[in-house]
Amino acid sequence: MTAETPRPGSRRLLIAGGGLPSLALALAVKQAHGPALAVTVIDPSGADSARHRGRAYALAAGGRRMLDRLGVWDRVSGTAEPITAMVISDSRLADPVRPTFLTFGQDGEDDRDEGEPFAHMIEAEPLAETLLRACREAGVALVTSGVVRATPEGAAIHAELTTGERLRGDLLVAADGARSRLREAARIGWVGGSYPQVGIVATIGHARPHGGRAFEHFLPAGPFAILPLRDGGVLGHRSSIVWTERADAVDALLAGEPDEVLAEIERRFTLDLGPLSLEHGPSRHPLAVGLARRFYAERLALLGDAAHVVHPIAGQGLNLGLADAAALAEAVTGALRLGLDPGGPDILRDYERARRFDSFAMAAVTDGLNRLFSNDALPLRLARDLGLGIVDRLPGLKRFFIGEAAAARGSRPRLMRGEAL
Ligand SMILES: Cc1cc2nc3c(=O)[nH]c(=O)nc-3n(C[C@H](O)[C@H](O)[C@H](O)COP(=O)(O)OP(=O)(O)OC[C@H]3O[C@@H](n4cnc5c(N)ncnc54)[C@H](O)[C@@H]3O)c2cc1C
């Protein structure tokens, strides 16, 4: 599809990058404003949801409320699995048992609605497919191209595409991922770095049910998470694993035949779920932490991983991106309803104010947890094992794991509370 030409007098939002948070933003603002706002999502991989195959995310309650409000949740919930409890253990790889230090999920110490699971595991491909369909139905233009240059000029910003096309917008959202070229071109600094770790993602089949419980084993090389998926696959039940390993060990671990790779997974899995099978993957993902020094420049707003990257130890990157989308949709909508310029500096400042602390806090806490747990030094092991007893009684840290850390529910963006824009 090519980009529609905005009607005279209407505004246009350009979004570079068609990841899940971008699609949620596009849908939210298009639903709120209809023909008064042209919305164009530009991504070189286009409207191809297959690139998300094999990825699954822990979607926190706020993100689910947002998808519900956008009319997407009902269409995709049949593929999601509620997480009823989370169990955390800390041990060495060779330890025969993995003692539990921290459990949560049923103690109702946060502000979820009664009976609301703290998260759902959702597969990225059906979620992307549903969001893309809803975007098309709402009238969002999806353009298969990349943005090579963005030039603010007075009351507009011009995006130059790889196809040579030049699009004019009131605001350009840079949602082009962790290595955002648009962020760099706008000279927005980045604080952070890479971890000497790689995230390995795979879908594992198992013969016995997981009961909706998620497990995270803290092993010296990094956390090994087992996250429940909807039943299916050759063995009847499935889980997604996110296995953090030392970068220099990954090649050797994954070089073998599928049976050998599965044997490595089984050594870490240690749950009694019967025989295991490798249903999808493994795929490798470099791990990093980072935060943009500013979340906006002239007529440009950063969103998702382009603004912040966090370690997947608490499964919160996408949730942060969805919160960005909810906050930016609210800022843009507020401006348009008052007849203000949606790309103006006050609006972008409001957006940054709404999102910066939350993003910083998540980056800092996940980085701290990863450093604390991903090693085998005895004094640290003792300290953290003693610490976890305390942590178990600390609602603050648990809230980070369940994506509800951002402050009281009342101060979250409206869509994350399940309210209309
Ligand atoms: C191992 C692992 C496990 C994770 N697990 C979880 C989890 O359980 N829960 C959770 O909340 N988060 C999780 N995350 C984080 C999550 O994957 C990311 O935060 C999220 O996918 C970021 O989405 P995004 O759209 O910002 O970026 P991306 O998904 O990287 O999308 C960027 C898009 O921009 C496009 N693009 C690039 N350049 C251009 C350009 N010049 N012009 C136009 N488009 C461009 C790309 O094609 C791409 O589609 C995990 C991450 C990892 C690595």
The ligand as an SDF file (V2000), in Angstrom:
LIG
                    3D

 53 58  0  0  0  0  0  0  0  0999 V2000
   15.1950  -12.4300   24.2580 C   0  0  0  0  0  0  0  0  0  0  0  0
   14.1420  -11.3520   24.4450 C   0  0  0  0  0  0  0  0  0  0  0  0
   12.9590  -11.6460   25.1120 C   0  0  0  0  0  0  0  0  0  0  0  0
   11.9990  -10.6310   25.3150 C   0  0  0  0  0  0  0  0  0  0  0  0
   10.8640  -10.9200   26.0290 N   0  0  0  0  0  0  0  0  0  0  0  0
    9.9590   -9.9350   26.2910 C   0  0  0  0  0  0  0  0  0  0  0  0
    8.7550  -10.1790   27.0640 C   0  0  0  0  0  0  0  0  0  0  0  0
    8.4790  -11.2950   27.5150 O   0  0  0  0  0  0  0  0  0  0  0  0
    7.9130   -9.1420   27.3110 N   0  0  0  0  0  0  0  0  0  0  0  0
    8.1790   -7.8860   26.8460 C   0  0  0  0  0  0  0  0  0  0  0  0
    7.3920   -6.9570   27.1460 O   0  0  0  0  0  0  0  0  0  0  0  0
    9.2830   -7.6200   26.0930 N   0  0  0  0  0  0  0  0  0  0  0  0
   10.1820   -8.6080   25.7990 C   0  0  0  0  0  0  0  0  0  0  0  0
   11.2850   -8.3350   25.0270 N   0  0  0  0  0  0  0  0  0  0  0  0
   11.4620   -6.9770   24.4640 C   0  0  0  0  0  0  0  0  0  0  0  0
   10.7320   -6.7960   23.1280 C   0  0  0  0  0  0  0  0  0  0  0  0
   11.1110   -7.7760   22.2040 O   0  0  0  0  0  0  0  0  0  0  0  0
   11.0560   -5.4160   22.5430 C   0  0  0  0  0  0  0  0  0  0  0  0
   11.0730   -4.4360   23.5480 O   0  0  0  0  0  0  0  0  0  0  0  0
   10.0450   -5.0090   21.4910 C   0  0  0  0  0  0  0  0  0  0  0  0
    9.9310   -5.9850   20.5030 O   0  0  0  0  0  0  0  0  0  0  0  0
   10.4530   -3.6690   20.8530 C   0  0  0  0  0  0  0  0  0  0  0  0
    9.5630   -3.3130   19.8200 O   0  0  0  0  0  0  0  0  0  0  0  0
    9.9320   -2.0910   18.8640 P   0  0  0  0  0  0  0  0  0  0  0  0
    8.8140   -1.9970   17.8830 O   0  0  0  0  0  0  0  0  0  0  0  0
   10.2960   -0.9070   19.6530 O   0  0  0  0  0  0  0  0  0  0  0  0
   11.2630   -2.5350   18.1080 O   0  0  0  0  0  0  0  0  0  0  0  0
   11.4420   -3.6790   17.0070 P   0  0  0  0  0  0  0  0  0  0  0  0
   10.5750   -4.8590   17.3070 O   0  0  0  0  0  0  0  0  0  0  0  0
   12.9180   -3.8890   16.9010 O   0  0  0  0  0  0  0  0  0  0  0  0
   10.8770   -3.0410   15.6530 O   0  0  0  0  0  0  0  0  0  0  0  0
   11.5710   -2.0380   14.9650 C   0  0  0  0  0  0  0  0  0  0  0  0
   11.0020   -1.9920   13.5670 C   0  0  0  0  0  0  0  0  0  0  0  0
   11.5800   -0.8730   12.8750 O   0  0  0  0  0  0  0  0  0  0  0  0
   11.8140   -1.2540   11.5400 C   0  0  0  0  0  0  0  0  0  0  0  0
   12.8320   -0.3470   11.0030 N   0  0  0  0  0  0  0  0  0  0  0  0
   14.1700   -0.3410   11.2260 C   0  0  0  0  0  0  0  0  0  0  0  0
   14.7400    0.6770   10.5780 N   0  0  0  0  0  0  0  0  0  0  0  0
   13.7600    1.3660    9.9510 C   0  0  0  0  0  0  0  0  0  0  0  0
   13.7150    2.5280    9.1230 C   0  0  0  0  0  0  0  0  0  0  0  0
   14.8250    3.1890    8.7960 N   0  0  0  0  0  0  0  0  0  0  0  0
   12.5220    2.9480    8.6500 N   0  0  0  0  0  0  0  0  0  0  0  0
   11.3730    2.2910    8.9570 C   0  0  0  0  0  0  0  0  0  0  0  0
   11.3580    1.1860    9.7410 N   0  0  0  0  0  0  0  0  0  0  0  0
   12.5390    0.7280   10.2170 C   0  0  0  0  0  0  0  0  0  0  0  0
   12.2380   -2.7120   11.6160 C   0  0  0  0  0  0  0  0  0  0  0  0
   11.9950   -3.3850   10.3720 O   0  0  0  0  0  0  0  0  0  0  0  0
   11.3300   -3.2390   12.7330 C   0  0  0  0  0  0  0  0  0  0  0  0
   10.1180   -3.7820   12.2470 O   0  0  0  0  0  0  0  0  0  0  0  0
   12.2450   -9.3290   24.8140 C   0  0  0  0  0  0  0  0  0  0  0  0
   13.4370   -9.0490   24.1260 C   0  0  0  0  0  0  0  0  0  0  0  0
   14.3910  -10.0450   23.9360 C   0  0  0  0  0  0  0  0  0  0  0  0
   15.6830   -9.7200   23.2030 C   0  0  0  0  0  0  0  0  0  0  0  0
  1  2  1  0
  2  3  1  0
  2 52  2  0
  3  4  2  0
  4  5  1  0
  4 50  1  0
  5  6  2  0
  6  7  1  0
  6 13  1  0
  7  8  2  0
  7  9  1  0
  9 10  1  0
 10 11  2  0
 10 12  1  0
 12 13  2  0
 13 14  1  0
 14 15  1  0
 14 50  1  0
 15 16  1  0
 16 17  1  0
 16 18  1  0
 18 19  1  0
 18 20  1  0
 20 21  1  0
 20 22  1  0
 22 23  1  0
 23 24  1  0
 24 25  2  0
 24 26  1  0
 24 27  1  0
 27 28  1  0
 28 29  2  0
 28 30  1  0
 28 31  1  0
 31 32  1  0
 32 33  1  0
 33 34  1  0
 33 48  1  0
 34 35  1  0
 35 36  1  0
 35 46  1  0
 36 37  1  0
 36 45  1  0
 37 38  2  0
 38 39  1  0
 39 40  1  0
 39 45  2  0
 40 41  1  0
 40 42  2  0
 42 43  1  0
 43 44  2  0
 44 45  1  0
 46 47  1  0
 46 48  1  0
 48 49  1  0
 50 51  2  0
 51 52  1  0
 52 53  1  0
M  END
$$$$
